Amino acid sequence: MLLSVIHSTTYRYAEPVQRSTQYIRLSPYPTARQKVVRWELDLPGSQVALRDAFDNITQVLTLDRPHDEITLVARGQVEVDDTDQGEAAGRINPQVFLRPTGLTDSNESMSEFIAPFRSIVVGRPYIAMNDLASAILEKLPHGAGHTQADFTATQAFAAQGALGQDHAHVFISCARSLGVPARYVSGYVYSGNGQDVASHAWAEAWVSNRWISFDVSRTREVAGGYIKLALGRDYLDACPVRGIRLGGGQEQLSAHAKVQTA
């Protein structure tokens, strides 16, 4: 499947920003199941390209002149396989993704929730992870409830519903508590109806010596309609844009992403 993407992000500030540095992860992650046909970033200044600790393609954009607005645009075409057979470990030991983080915390309620999966995960880890994803969605219906962008896994678990980021954090927290390495993925998804948000988040779990994808929100196979941008232990490692600034006052963010077949 050949997908076309255009993604625009604009930050506006109430007061001039004197200096800012943005870490931008808006380039497709190098994997065997997705081939970049063309890709470009339109950024308002010079940048340095690097690979971060998780091999994410990262642009470091530094603006050392006063500014009250930043617009970042990513566009291109990516060919993705129609099936996902999982990915090998690569250079990063999967055990790294057993470590807890602030956003993937756990508590007693979550421990009780995953208790039925402890006996299953020993002999049938793939089935356990599939059942876990279904159980999370049943408890936290997609789009329901009220969550915030900085919610931790325990906060999201206590809500009446969740979005993609919340589902990923809850799944990762539960999987790690079951002894299964799990990691956060940010990217794009093609819904086919043009109504759903194209930017999305899901999780991957280390099962049978492969990284297998689990999209709790959509309860579907992560395959032809998905483009992976970045991965990490949680949202903060894999978010498309993260930065620091001097000045600026209140910030207003607007973003729009569109994915369609080419």
For each residue, the residues with C-beta under 8 A, 3 or more apart:
1: 79 80 81 82 190 224 225 261
2: 37 77 78 79 261 262
3: 77 78 79 80 188 190 225 227 259 260 261 262
4: 75 76 77 259 260 261 262
5: 74 75 76 77 78 188 198 227 257 258 259
6: 73 74 75 257 258
7: 26 73 74 75 188 198 199 240 255 256 257 258
8: 71 72 73 255 256 257
9: 71 72 73 240 241 253 254 255
10: 69 70 71 72 253 254 255
11: 69 70 71 251 252 253
12: 68 69 251 252 253 254
13: 16 17 67 68 69 245 247 248 249 250 251 252
14: 248 249 250 251 252
15: 68 247 248 249
16: 13 66 67 68 247 248
17: 13 20 63 66 67 68 245 246 247 248
18: 66 246 247
19: 62 63 64 245 246 247
20: 17 62 63 67 70 243 244 245 246 248
21: 60 61 62 63 243 244 245
22: 60 61 62 70 72 241 242 243
23: 52 58 59 60 241 242 243
24: 41 43 47 58 59 60 61 72 240 241
25: 52 56 57 58 59 186 229 230 238 239 240 241
26: 7 41 59 72 74 229 240 241
27: 39 41 57 59 74 229
28: 34 36 39 57 76 78 187 227 228 229
29: 34 55 56 57 187 228 229 230 231
30: 55 57
31: 34 87 228
32: 87
33: 80 81 84 85 87
34: 28 29 31 78 79 80 81 227 228
35: 78 79 80
36: 28 39 76 77 78
37: 2 76 77 78 79
38: 76 77
39: 27 28 36 74 75 76 77 78
40: 74 75 76
41: 24 26 27 59 72 73 74
42: 71 72 73 74 75
43: 24 47 59 61 72 73
44: 61 63 67 70 71 72
45: 61 62 63
46: 61 62
47: 24 43 59 60 61 62
48: 59 60
49: 57 58 59 60
50: 58 60
51: 55 56 57 58
52: 23 25 55 56 58
53: 237
54: 92 230 231 232 237 238
55: 29 30 51 52 90 91 92
56: 25 29 51 52 229 230 231 232 238
57: 25 27 28 29 30 49 51 230
58: 23 24 25 49 50 51 52
59: 23 24 25 26 27 41 43 47 48 49
60: 21 22 23 24 47 48 49 50
61: 21 22 24 43 44 45 46 47 72 243
62: 19 20 21 22 45 46 47
63: 17 19 20 21 44 45 67 70
64: 19
65:
66: 16 17 18
67: 13 16 17 20 44 63 70
68: 12 13 15 16 17 248
69: 10 11 12 13
70: 10 11 20 22 44 63 67
71: 8 9 10 11 42 44
72: 8 9 10 22 24 26 41 42 43 44 61 241
73: 6 7 8 9 41 42 43
74: 5 6 7 26 27 39 40 41 42
75: 4 5 6 7 39 40 42
76: 4 5 28 36 37 38 39 40
77: 2 3 4 5 36 37 38 39 262
78: 2 3 5 28 34 35 36 37 39 227
79: 1 2 3 34 35 37
80: 1 3 33 34 35 223 224 225 226 227
81: 1 33 34 84 223 224
82: 1 223 224
83: 221 223 224
84: 33 81 212 213 221 222 223 226
85: 33 210
86: 207 208 210 211 212 213
87: 31 32 33 90 204 210 211
88: 209 210 211
89: 92 93 94 206 209 211
90: 55 87
91: 55
92: 54 55 89 96
93: 89 96
94: 89 97 98 181 206 211
95: 98 181
96: 92 93 99 181 233
97: 94 176 181 182 183 206 233
98: 94 95 176 179 181
99: 96 176 233
100: 104 105 106 173 176
101: 104 105 233 234 236
102: 105 152 234
103: 152 153 169 234 235 236
104: 100 101 152 153 169 172 173 176 233 234
105: 100 101 102 152 153 154 173
106: 100 110 111 153 154 173 174 176 177
107: 110 111 154 157
108: 111 112
109: 112 113 154 157 158
110: 106 107 113 114 153 154 157 170 173 174 177
111: 106 107 108 114 115 177
112: 108 109 115
113: 109 110 135 139 157 174
114: 110 111 117 118 132 174 177 178
115: 111 112 118
116: 119 120
117: 114 120 121 128 131 132 135 174 178
118: 114 115 121 122 178
119: 116 122
120: 116 117 123 124 127 128 131
121: 117 118 124 125 128 129 178 179 180
122: 118 119 125
123: 120
124: 120 121 127 128
125: 121 122 128 129 180 205 207 208
126: 129 130 207 208 212
127: 120 124 130 131
128: 117 120 121 124 125 131 132 178 180
129: 121 125 126 132 133 175 180 205 207 212 214
130: 126 127 133 134 214
131: 117 120 127 128 134 135
132: 114 117 128 129 135 136 171 174 175 178
133: 129 130 136 137 171 214 215 216 219
134: 130 131 137 138 219
135: 113 117 131 132 138 139
136: 132 133 139 140 167 170 171 174 216
137: 133 134 140 141 142 167 216 217 219
138: 134 135 141
139: 113 135 136 157
140: 136 137 144 145 156 157 159 160 161 162 166 167 170
141: 137 138 144 145 160 161 162
142: 137 161 162 163 164 167 217 218
143: 161 163
144: 140 141 160 161 162
145: 140 141 159 160 161 162
146: 159 160 161
147: 151 155 156 159 161 162 163 166
148: 151
149: 165
150:
151: 147 148 155 156 159 165 166 169
152: 102 103 104 105 155 156 169
153: 103 104 105 106 110 156 157 166 169 170 172 173
154: 105 106 107 109 110 157 158 173
155: 147 151 152 158 159
156: 140 147 151 152 153 159 162 166 167 169 170
157: 107 109 110 113 139 140 153 154 170 173
158: 109 154 155
159: 140 145 146 147 151 155 156 162 166
160: 140 141 144 145 146
161: 140 141 142 143 144 145 146 147
162: 140 141 142 144 145 147 156 159 166 167 170 217
163: 142 143 147 166 167 217
164: 142 167 168 200 201 202 215 216 217
165: 149 151 168 169 201 235
166: 140 147 151 153 156 159 162 163 169 170
167: 136 137 140 142 156 162 163 164 170 171 201 202 203 216 217
168: 164 165 171 172 184 185 201 202 203 216 235
169: 103 104 151 152 153 156 165 166 172 173 184 234 235
170: 110 136 140 153 156 157 162 166 167 173 174 216
171: 132 133 136 167 168 174 175 182 203 205 214 216
172: 104 153 168 169 175 176 182 183 184 203 234
173: 100 104 105 106 110 153 154 157 169 170 176 177
174: 106 110 113 114 117 132 136 170 171 177 178
175: 129 132 171 172 178 180 181 182 203 205
176: 97 98 99 100 104 106 172 173 179 180 181 182
177: 106 110 111 114 173 174
178: 114 117 118 121 128 132 174 175
179: 98 121 176
180: 121 125 128 129 175 176 205 206 207
181: 94 95 96 97 98 175 176 205 206
182: 97 171 172 175 176 203 204 205 206
183: 97 172 203 204 211 231 232 233
184: 168 169 172 201 203 231 232 233 234 235 237 238
185: 168 201 202 203 204 213 228 229 230 231 238
186: 25 199 200 201 228 229 230 231 235 238 239 240
187: 28 29 199 200 201 202 226 227 228 229 230
188: 3 5 7 198 199 200 226 227 229 257 259
189: 196 198 200 215 218 225 226 227 259
190: 1 3 198 224 225 226 259 260 261
191: 194 195 196 198 225 259
192: 225
193: 196
194: 191 258 260
195: 191
196: 189 191 193
197: 200 257
198: 5 7 188 189 190 191 257 258 259
199: 7 186 187 188 240 255 257
200: 164 186 187 188 189 197 215 217 226
201: 164 165 167 168 184 185 186 187 235 238
202: 164 167 168 185 187 213 214 215 216 217 222 226
203: 167 168 171 172 175 182 183 184 185 213 214 215 216
204: 87 182 183 185 211 212 213 214 231
205: 125 129 171 175 180 181 182 211 212 214
206: 89 94 97 180 181 182 209 210 211 212
207: 86 125 126 129 180 210 212
208: 86 125 126 212
209: 88 89 206
210: 85 86 87 88 206 207
211: 86 87 88 89 94 183 204 205 206
212: 84 86 126 129 204 205 206 207 208
213: 84 86 185 202 203 204 221 222 226
214: 129 130 133 171 202 203 204 205 222
215: 133 164 189 200 202 203 218 219 220 221 222 226
216: 133 136 137 164 167 168 170 171 202 203 219
217: 137 142 162 163 164 167 200 202
218: 142 189 215
219: 133 134 137 215 216
220: 215
221: 83 84 213 215
222: 84 202 213 214 215 226
223: 80 81 82 83 84 226
224: 1 80 81 82 83 190
225: 1 3 80 189 190 191 192 259
226: 80 84 187 188 189 190 200 202 213 215 222 223
227: 3 5 28 34 78 80 187 188 189 259
228: 28 29 31 34 185 186 187 231
229: 25 26 27 28 29 56 185 186 187 188 238 240
230: 25 29 54 56 57 185 186 187 237 238 239 240
231: 29 54 56 183 184 185 186 204 228 237 238
232: 54 56 183 184 235 236 237 238
233: 96 97 99 101 104 183 184 237
234: 101 102 103 104 169 172 184 237 238
235: 103 165 168 169 184 186 201 232 238 239
236: 101 103 232 239 242
237: 53 54 184 230 231 232 233 234
238: 25 54 56 184 185 186 201 229 230 231 232 234 235
239: 25 186 230 235 236 242
240: 7 9 24 25 26 186 199 229 230
241: 9 22 23 24 25 26 72
242: 22 23 236 239
243: 20 21 22 23 61
244: 20 21
245: 13 17 19 20 21 248
246: 17 18 19 20
247: 13 15 16 17 18 19
248: 13 14 15 16 17 20 68 245 251
249: 13 14 15
250: 13 14
251: 11 12 13 14 248
252: 11 12 13 14
253: 9 10 11 12
254: 9 10 12
255: 7 8 9 10 199
256: 7 8
257: 5 6 7 8 188 197 198 199
258: 5 6 7 194 198
259: 3 4 5 188 189 190 191 198 225 227
260: 3 4 190 194
261: 1 2 3 4 190
262: 2 3 4 77
